[in-house]
Amino acid sequence: MYLAVKQVKPLENYQLLLTFDSDERRIFDVRPLLSFGRFRELNRKQIETKAFGL
């Protein structure tokens, strides 16, 4: 069964609070992905986190 994400809330330390269409909530930790592909750009300290509400 596929659950659609209906809401994403940014948390501290590269974590996201995901709310699914079933109202289940899970925390997704992005840190293990920070050395791969496009995720590497998140490691840059110059990124304006205020624009993303972090």
Order of alpha helices (4+ residues) and beta strands (2+ residues): beta-beta-beta
